[in-house]
Every structure is written in C-alpha cells, then in structure tokens.
Amino acid sequence: MSKTRSIRWDKLDNTANLFPSIAGESMTNVYRISVTLTDEIDSEKLQEALDIVLPKFGLFNVRLRMGVFWNYFEENGKKAPKVHEENTFPCRFIRPNKNHSYLFRVTYYKNRINLEVFHVLTDGMGGINFLRELTYQYLRLTHPEIAKLKGDSLTQGTSLNREDSFVKNYKSSKPSGFNRQKAYLLKLEKVPDGEFGLIHGMMPVSQLKQVCHRYGVSINDYLVACFVWSVYQECFHGMPNNMPVRVAVPVNLRPYFDSVTTKNFFVMISAEFRPQNSTYTFEEVLKIVTDSINSQISKEHLEDLFSYSVSNQKNILMRPVPLFIKNLAMKAVYTQSALANTTTITNIGNIKVEPEYEPYITGFYSFIPMSKGQPMKGTICSYKDTLVFTFSSILADTMIQRSFFKKLVNDGVEVTIETNGEYYD
C-alpha cells in the first residue's frame, strides 16, 4: 500500500490577512529586494541555487488557499518557480497559477539578482533573509572554493522561525491608534498604465552621518524630513495648507519584542507636517517631523497599534463571519488608512553579509509598489558605506525627486543617480 503524506498548513500572520483582500493588478503588494554582484548572472546556476534553497525555507515553500473563514498557507511541494531574465516593469502582480503556485519570483538582469515577494509571505526582513541565502548558494555554485570553505548549509544566524509575533505579544484589546484623517495626496499627471518609474540615489553613509550629526537627528528622520520638505516646496510652494503632509513609516517590531520571526512583524507610524504658518525653514520642518516620529516610538505605543487588529482577529464574534465579508471590511478600513498618508518611506536597514562572500557582492537596493492614494514611495537600504534611497513612482513629473536630492547635495552629500529609463526623453 502506498502511504499518503500529510500536507502541512499554516496560518497567515495578523498583518498578512489584509494583503489577499486588497491585492490586484493596480495594487500588487509585491516588493523587490535586489543584490548586485561583480560578475554577470549565470541563469542555470541561479535556478540550481533556488532549487536547493527553497525546500529549506518553509515560509516561502507554500501556496495560498482560501478557507471559509480565513485564508491559509499550504505546503507547496512543486518545482521552484522558473528563474528568468527580467523583461517587464518590476513589482507586477504575482499570479500563482502561472508561477507554480508560489508567492514570490526570482529574476536577473546582467549582474543583478531580483527577489520579488508578495507581502502576504513576509516583510523586508524575511525577504532579505531569503535573498541573502539564495545569493550565498549561488556564489557557492559559481565559486566552488567558497563551498569548500563554508560547506553547503544555511548560515548559522539565519532564522527559520515562523511564529505569529503579533499574536504572541498581544496582551489586551486597544482602540485603533491609526490616523484616519485624510492627508495631502499627490494628484499629478501619471505615466501610462503598466509603467513604473524608478530613481535610485546612491550616497556615502559616512557623509550622511556627518550631516545628520550636524542637525542632531537620525538618518531615517532626516531623509523623511527631506521628502516632506520637497513636497512643501514643490507642491505647496512654501505656503500654508489645511492638508497635512503625512508619511507612513514602517517600524520593525523584532528588536522591541525579542522576536526572530520571518513572518511579517511591523506596524506603521506616521510623520506629520501641517503647514499652518506663513513660512517654515528646513530646520523647523525637520524638528516637527522628528518630534512626530519620536513621540510614537515606544514599546507601549507600538504594542497598542497592533493590539487593535489582533483583537479583531481573536474576537469570538468575528470568527464565524465568512471570509468574503471579512474581506469587504478589511478593504474599507485599509482605504481609510491609506488615504491618511501622502506616501510611505520604509527603511530596511543596513544589510550585512558573511566576509567570505563580500568580494563578490557590490550592493543591495529595494523598493515598494504603489498603493491606493500613494503614487510615489521611498525605500532606504544600505550596504557597507553606500546608502540607496529609491523613489518608485507612477507620476510623470520628477520635481519632488529632484528637490529631494538637491537638498541632500546642498547639505554636502554626494549623490549618484540611476534610473530604470522611465524618465528618459
């Protein structure tokens, strides 16, 4: 008699429950993290590396199933997605039935490896975790001398933990802490449907640190304030406005709650600037933005933010409600919160790699797709002494990006610009 192997399944984390209800062609919820190497990519070796690494990551080796009351993950078990050369705009919607039912894709272009992930799987930390190990495996295949030195297993510090840290750290129900008041929205001319503009600004971390030390703020606060300043200058023309510029800033919760989960574990806070006076200097805008961010960064407040959504998930009265009704409710709540922010700026931090692999890796960068009411977003990523601030946008005009980088240059930061060609004449 043949034995039937049981198929493992897993719950979506608390935040992941939202993404299937809102994702589609126009709002994909697919982000990208890329690594650039010293040599051009060997597609066969990259496919082989993915075939080896994927079975070791239960988090990525799943398909999404629709239940009566909630979506859930089921072990996939199919061949890994086909690696192919990039030939479209990035962050496109992932159709599982055309991707061996997987919720991520791997592409390459020249010397760059791209990992694109449907946010239902994990946040940026989980994505980095997977891309780093995929890159290590690829380099071991293309440089056998590394394999002899390092072996062929995952790095010791790589987490495979899949707990729902939202639920684990939930203590009691709290009222919603999210701002639902509408923010100033960037309603400008857009590029043709399906197109996607990228502008990468690469700059020395050491110079940024000097500038931020002079202002007495963190790099993250400074860059968020530079974006707010650019909107104030280019869209408000330095004049008062009743609508606030509000920037959603994701906060990685792992350090605050001693978590090593590879699932989503973040909340959004908002940096707000409401220009009520006649004129503001950059220093004044910077102080307002920094105070706004710092007032929300405490373990207690961050816990309050996710406790509201966890309490809804655990509500006994909500459990028997059919999934399609839950989806309608989640869409409505999401729309309110999305329109409460002008943009989102996420910082995935400084990416570190094992010393043996450093000679073959030249850099990382990341970016996120558009969402309702937010046609432009920013992503911060650094490797060694290079920080990359990437604007992803479907707006035809680049006045905000130009103003942003001009401010950095005027403050003494050398910036090198690269684009994906969308803004070439």
C-alpha positions in Angstrom: 0.0 0.0 0.0 1.2 3.5 -0.8 1.4 5.9 2.1 -0.3 9.3 1.8 2.0 12.1 3.0 0.2 14.7 5.1 0.4 18.2 3.8 1.4 20.8 6.3 -0.5 24.1 6.6 0.0 27.3 8.4 -2.0 30.4 9.4 -1.3 33.8 7.9 0.1 36.3 10.4 -2.1 39.1 11.6 -1.0 41.7 9.1 -0.8 39.2 6.2 -4.6 38.6 6.4 -5.1 42.0 4.8 -3.0 41.6 1.7 -5.1 39.0 -0.3 -8.2 41.1 0.2 -6.6 44.2 -1.4 -4.1 42.9 -3.9 -4.6 43.1 -7.7 -3.0 44.3 -10.9 -3.2 48.0 -9.9 -2.1 47.5 -6.2 0.1 44.4 -6.3 1.6 44.5 -2.7 4.7 42.9 -4.3 8.0 44.4 -3.2 11.5 43.9 -4.6 15.0 43.4 -3.0 17.9 43.2 -5.3 21.6 42.3 -5.0 24.3 43.2 -7.5 27.3 41.0 -8.0 30.7 41.5 -9.5 30.0 39.1 -12.4 27.1 38.6 -14.8 24.5 36.1 -13.6 24.6 32.5 -14.8 20.8 31.7 -15.1 21.3 27.9 -14.9 23.3 28.3 -11.7 20.8 30.7 -10.2 18.0 28.2 -10.9 20.0 25.5 -9.3 20.6 27.7 -6.3 16.9 28.4 -5.9 16.1 24.6 -6.3 18.5 23.9 -3.4 17.5 26.8 -1.1 13.7 26.8 -1.4 13.0 23.5 0.3 14.9 24.8 3.4 12.6 27.8 3.7 9.1 26.6 4.8 8.0 30.2 4.8 8.5 30.5 1.0 7.6 26.9 0.1 3.9 27.5 0.3 0.8 28.3 -1.7 -2.2 30.4 -0.6 -5.5 28.7 0.0 -8.9 30.3 0.6 -10.8 28.9 3.5 -14.4 29.6 4.6 -13.4 31.9 7.4 -9.7 32.8 6.7 -7.1 32.3 4.1 -4.3 29.9 5.0 -0.9 28.6 3.7 -0.5 25.1 2.5 2.9 23.4 1.8 3.5 23.7 -2.0 5.9 21.0 -3.0 6.0 21.8 -6.7 9.2 22.7 -8.6 10.6 26.0 -7.7 9.5 29.0 -9.8 11.3 29.4 -13.2 14.1 31.9 -13.0 14.1 34.2 -16.0 15.8 37.3 -17.3 13.9 40.5 -16.3 11.8 41.8 -19.3 9.0 43.8 -17.7 8.4 46.6 -15.3 9.1 45.5 -11.6 6.7 44.6 -8.8 4.0 43.2 -11.1 1.1 41.2 -9.6 2.1 37.6 -9.0 -0.5 35.1 -10.4 0.1 31.9 -8.6 -1.3 29.7 -11.3 1.4 31.0 -13.6 4.2 30.7 -11.0 3.9 27.0 -9.8 1.6 28.4 -7.1 4.4 30.3 -5.4 4.1 33.8 -4.0 7.5 35.1 -5.0 9.6 35.3 -8.1 13.3 35.4 -8.9 14.6 37.3 -12.0 18.0 38.5 -13.1 19.5 41.2 -15.3 23.2 41.4 -16.2 24.9 41.2 -12.7 21.7 41.7 -10.6 19.5 39.1 -8.9 16.0 40.3 -8.1 13.7 38.8 -5.5 10.0 39.9 -5.6 7.7 38.9 -2.8 4.0 39.1 -2.2 3.8 40.8 1.2 1.4 38.1 2.4 4.5 35.9 2.9 6.8 38.3 4.9 8.2 41.8 5.3 11.5 43.2 4.2 13.4 41.4 6.9 12.1 38.0 5.8 12.9 38.9 2.2 16.5 39.8 3.0 16.8 36.6 4.9 15.8 34.5 1.8 17.7 36.6 -0.8 20.9 36.5 1.2 20.9 32.7 1.5 19.9 32.4 -2.2 22.9 34.6 -3.1 25.2 32.6 -0.9 24.2 29.4 -2.5 24.6 30.9 -6.0 28.1 32.0 -5.2 29.0 28.6 -3.8 27.9 27.1 -7.1 29.8 29.6 -9.2 32.8 29.7 -6.9 33.4 26.1 -5.6 36.3 27.4 -3.4 33.7 29.1 -1.2 31.7 25.8 -0.9 34.9 24.1 0.3 35.4 26.7 2.9 31.8 27.3 4.1 30.0 24.0 3.4 26.6 23.9 1.8 24.1 24.6 4.6 22.3 27.8 5.7 24.2 30.4 7.7 24.1 29.8 11.4 22.4 33.1 12.1 19.6 32.6 9.5 16.2 32.4 11.2 13.6 29.9 10.0 11.2 30.9 12.8 7.5 31.2 11.6 5.7 32.3 14.7 3.0 35.0 14.5 4.7 37.5 16.8 1.7 39.8 16.7 -0.5 37.2 18.4 2.3 36.1 20.7 2.9 39.6 22.0 -0.8 40.6 22.2 -1.9 41.4 25.7 -5.3 43.2 25.6 -7.6 44.9 23.2 -6.9 48.6 22.4 -8.8 51.2 20.4 -7.5 51.8 16.9 -4.4 54.1 17.0 -4.3 54.7 13.3 -4.9 58.1 11.9 -7.8 58.2 9.5 -7.8 61.9 8.8 -7.2 62.5 5.1 -3.7 63.7 4.1 -2.5 65.7 1.2 -2.4 63.4 -1.8 -0.1 63.7 -4.9 -2.7 64.2 -7.6 -0.4 64.8 -10.5 -0.2 63.5 -14.1 0.7 59.8 -14.3 2.8 57.7 -16.6 0.9 55.3 -19.0 -0.8 52.4 -17.3 1.5 49.5 -16.5 4.7 51.6 -16.4 6.7 52.2 -13.3 9.4 54.8 -12.7 12.5 54.2 -10.5 15.1 56.7 -9.4 18.0 55.4 -7.2 20.1 57.9 -5.3 23.3 56.4 -4.1 25.3 58.2 -1.4 28.1 57.6 1.2 26.8 56.7 4.6 29.7 58.5 6.2 28.7 61.8 4.6 25.0 61.3 5.6 26.2 60.7 9.2 28.1 63.9 9.3 25.1 65.9 8.0 22.7 64.2 10.5 25.1 64.8 13.3 25.1 68.5 12.4 21.3 68.5 12.6 21.2 66.3 15.7 18.9 63.7 14.1 19.0 60.1 12.8 19.5 59.3 9.1 15.9 57.9 8.9 14.4 61.1 10.4 16.5 63.3 8.1 15.5 61.5 4.9 11.8 61.5 5.8 12.1 65.2 6.6 13.8 65.9 3.2 10.8 64.3 1.5 8.3 66.4 3.4 10.4 69.5 2.7 10.3 68.6 -1.1 6.5 68.3 -1.1 6.3 71.6 0.9 8.5 73.4 -1.6 7.2 71.9 -4.9 3.5 71.3 -4.2 2.7 73.9 -1.5 5.3 76.4 -2.8 6.2 77.2 0.8 2.6 78.4 1.6 0.2 77.3 4.4 -2.2 74.4 3.6 -5.0 72.8 5.5 -4.0 69.3 4.4 -1.0 67.7 6.3 1.9 66.0 4.5 1.8 62.7 6.3 4.5 60.0 5.7 3.8 56.4 6.8 6.9 54.9 8.3 7.0 51.1 8.9 8.7 50.1 12.2 10.3 46.7 12.5 9.0 45.3 15.8 11.5 42.5 16.2 14.0 44.5 18.4 11.3 45.7 20.7 9.8 42.3 21.4 12.8 40.0 21.1 11.4 38.3 18.0 13.3 36.4 15.3 10.2 35.6 13.2 10.5 35.5 9.4 6.8 36.4 9.0 5.5 40.0 8.9 6.2 41.8 12.1 5.9 45.6 11.7 3.5 48.5 12.3 3.0 51.8 10.7 3.6 55.1 12.4 3.1 58.5 10.7 5.3 61.5 10.5 3.1 64.6 10.1 3.8 68.1 9.0 0.9 70.6 8.8 2.0 74.0 7.4 -0.2 76.4 9.2 2.2 79.4 9.4 3.3 81.5 6.5 6.8 80.1 6.1 9.0 77.3 7.5 12.7 76.7 7.4 14.0 73.2 6.7 15.3 73.1 10.3 11.7 73.8 11.6 10.3 71.1 9.3 12.9 68.7 10.4 12.1 69.3 14.1 8.4 68.8 13.5 8.9 65.6 11.6 11.5 64.2 14.1 9.3 65.1 17.1 6.3 63.4 15.4 8.2 60.2 14.8 9.9 60.1 18.2 6.6 60.6 20.1 5.4 57.3 18.6 8.5 55.1 19.1 7.9 53.4 22.4 7.2 49.7 23.1 3.9 50.5 24.7 2.6 52.6 21.8 3.8 50.1 19.2 2.0 47.4 21.1 -1.2 49.4 21.2 -1.0 49.8 17.4 -1.0 46.1 16.6 -3.2 45.1 19.5 -6.3 46.6 17.9 -6.0 44.4 14.8 -5.1 41.3 16.8 -8.2 41.8 19.0 -10.4 41.8 15.9 -8.8 38.6 14.7 -9.3 37.0 18.1 -12.9 38.3 18.6 -15.2 35.3 19.1 -18.0 37.0 17.2 -15.7 37.6 14.2 -14.5 34.0 13.8 -17.7 32.6 12.2 -18.1 35.5 9.8 -17.5 34.3 6.2 -14.2 35.3 4.5 -15.8 37.4 1.8 -17.5 39.6 4.4 -14.2 40.0 6.3 -12.5 41.0 3.1 -15.0 43.8 2.5 -14.5 45.1 6.0 -10.7 44.9 5.7 -10.8 46.8 2.3 -12.9 49.6 3.8 -10.6 50.0 6.8 -7.5 49.9 4.6 -8.8 52.6 2.2 -9.4 54.9 5.1 -5.8 54.4 6.5 -4.2 54.5 3.0 -5.7 57.9 2.2 -4.5 59.2 5.6 -0.9 59.2 4.2 0.8 61.1 1.4 3.4 58.4 0.9 5.3 55.6 2.6 9.0 55.6 3.3 10.4 52.3 4.5 14.0 51.6 5.8 15.1 48.0 5.5 18.4 48.9 7.2 22.0 48.0 6.7 22.4 44.6 5.1 25.4 42.6 6.2 26.9 39.6 4.5 29.5 36.9 5.6 33.1 38.1 5.0 33.8 35.2 2.5 31.0 36.5 0.2 31.9 40.2 0.3 34.4 40.2 -2.6 31.6 39.1 -4.9 28.8 41.4 -3.8 28.8 45.1 -4.7 25.4 46.3 -3.3 21.8 45.9 -2.5 18.7 48.0 -3.1 15.0 47.7 -2.6 11.7 49.4 -3.5 8.0 49.0 -2.9 5.0 49.3 -5.3 2.3 51.9 -5.4 -0.9 51.7 -3.3 -4.2 53.5 -3.1 -3.7 57.2 -2.9 0.1 56.9 -2.9 1.5 57.1 -6.4 5.1 57.7 -5.1 7.0 55.8 -2.4 10.5 55.7 -1.0 12.8 52.9 0.2 16.0 53.2 2.1 18.7 50.4 2.0 22.4 50.4 2.8 25.4 48.1 2.3 28.8 48.9 3.7 29.3 52.7 3.2 26.7 53.1 0.4 23.0 54.0 1.2 20.5 53.9 -1.6 17.3 55.9 -1.5 14.9 54.7 -4.2 11.9 56.5 -5.4 9.3 54.3 -7.0 6.6 56.3 -8.8 3.9 56.3 -11.4 3.9 60.1 -11.6 5.2 61.6 -14.9 6.9 64.6 -13.2 10.1 64.2 -11.1 10.0 67.6 -9.4 9.8 66.1 -5.9 12.6 63.6 -6.5 14.8 66.4 -8.0 14.1 68.7 -5.0 14.8 65.8 -2.6 18.2 65.0 -4.0 19.0 68.7 -4.5 18.5 69.2 -0.7 20.9 66.4 0.1 23.6 67.8 -2.3 23.2 71.3 -0.8 23.7 69.8 2.6 27.0 68.3 1.5 26.1 64.7 0.5 27.4 63.4 -2.9 24.6 61.7 -4.7 24.9 59.4 -7.8 21.6 58.9 -9.7 20.5 55.9 -11.6 17.0 55.2 -13.2 15.2 52.4 -15.0 14.8 54.7 -18.0 11.2 55.6 -17.5 12.0 59.3 -17.3 14.3 59.4 -20.3 13.0 61.7 -23.1 
